[in-house]
Amino acid sequence: MDNKNFPIPDDIIDATHKLIRSYPGGYSVMAKRLDPESGTENSLRNRVRKDRNDQQITLGMILEMEAEANSNVITEAIARHQNGVFVKLPDVDNVDNDDLLKKFTELVSELGEFCRKHNEFISDGIFDKKEKKSLSGNAYSLQSKLTEIVQLTDLIFGKR
């Protein structure tokens, strides 16, 4: 099998760039974190390019970068690419009813923002690609929040 036959989708490459650029020091520092001896900015950039399939970023590198950056941006992109939702589960020992209340407050706030954008976007009778992308991002966040609420409810009140 050859990497050239299995290109990484553009949306996942974009998320990888986003994670690396947001990391303090960007590509050069992240490259050194991944490979202290020989990691270079160019070697990392070569693995995160849309036009190259011979050198690809590995799943292990993605997991390491997300752990280092304390981010799930790539995992979330993979979930969206598969028409799914990624929900990071809370630490079971530190969950209480206040956490659940906070998630409900966040949900209501995000739902309000979704409705505001929806009304704004359809007010001219046209729903373009840019508007769809924006609204889809809000919808994804709402789905994640609802799943978090279900998981928190189970952690707090579920029968074991």
N, C-alpha and C positions, 0 to 999 in steps of 0.2 A: 504494500500500500504506500501511496505517495501523498504527502501533504497537499500537493497541487490539485488533487482530486477532491479535497475537502476544505474549501476556503472558509474562513471565519466570516460570518455575515457582517455587513457594514455597520449595523446598529450595535453589535457587540464590540467591534473595533472602535466605534465612536465612544462608547462607554469606557473602554480601556484608556483611550486618550484623555477623556474627562477625568478619570481617576488619577492618572499620572500627572496631568497638568495641575490638579488641585493639591497634590502632595507637595509639602514644602521642599523646594529645591528641584521639583519637577523630574524630568527624565534622568538627568545626571545623578541625582541623589538616589532615586529609585533603582537605577541600574546597579549602583554600588551596594544597596541594601540586598538586592537579589543575588549579586555575585561580588563580594568584597574584593576578590583578587583581580578579576578581569572584566567586571561589568562596566560598560561604557554607554554613554548616551546614544551613540550611533548603533551599537549592538541591540539596545532595547528598541530604538526607533525602527530598526529594520524588521523586528518581529511584530510591530504594531502598524503595519501598512496594508492598505486595501489592495494594492497592486502587486503584492508579493505573497505567494503561497509556499515558497520553498523554505522560508524561515518563519515559523509561526510561534506566537506566544503559547505556552503550554498551560494546561489546566492547573498544574502545580504552581506555575508562576502567577496565574490569576489569583489563586487562593492566597498565596503569600503576599501579593500586593494588597489585596483587600484586607488581610489581617494587619499588615503594616500601616495602612491608611485608615484603619477602623471604618471601612466603608463596604457597602454591598452593591455599589452602582453597577458593577459588571454582572453580578448574580441577578439583579433586578432586570437588567437588559436581556439576559438569557431567558428569564421567566416570561417577560413580555414577548420575546421572539417566539416562544412556544405557546403564546396565548394563555399564559398563566400569570400567577401573582406570587411574589416571594414575600413571605412574612417571617421576620426574625422573631423568634420566640423569646419572651423575657426570662430572666433568671428565676426559676421556680421558687427559690427561697426568699426572694425579695418582692413578692407580689401581694398586693392587698386591694381592698375595695377602692382606695383612692386612685390606684392605677387605672382601674376600670372606669371610674368617673372621669378621669383625665382623658381617656381615649374617647369616651362619649362626647365630651366637650370638643375635642379635636374633630370628631366626625361631623358634628353639627356645623362647626365653623367651615370645614371643607365642603360640606354639602351646600352651604350658603354661597360660597365662592363658585362652585360648579353651576348653580342656578343662575347667578349673576352673569357669568361668562356665557352660558347657554342663551340667555335672553339677549345679551348684547350681540352674539354671533348670528342669531337668526333674525334680528331686527330689520336687516336690509333684504331679507328673503333669500339670501345666498349663504351657503355653508361651505367655505373653501377648505383646501387641504391644510393650510396653516391653522385655521380655526379648529379643524378636526383633530390635528395633532395636539393642540393646546388642551382641548376638552378631553381627549383620550388620556392625557397625562393626569388630569384631575380625576377621571373615572378610575384609573389604575390606583391612585392614591386612596380613593374611597373604598375600593374593593379590598385593598390591603388593610385599611383601618377596620372594616367590618370583620375580616378574618381574625385580626388581632383581638377584637372584642370577644369573639367566640372562644378563642384560645384562652384569653385571660379569665373569662367566665368559668371555663372548665377547670383551669388551674386553681381558682379560688373556691368554687362551689361544687365542682365535679365529684361524683362518688368514686372512690378509689377501691 
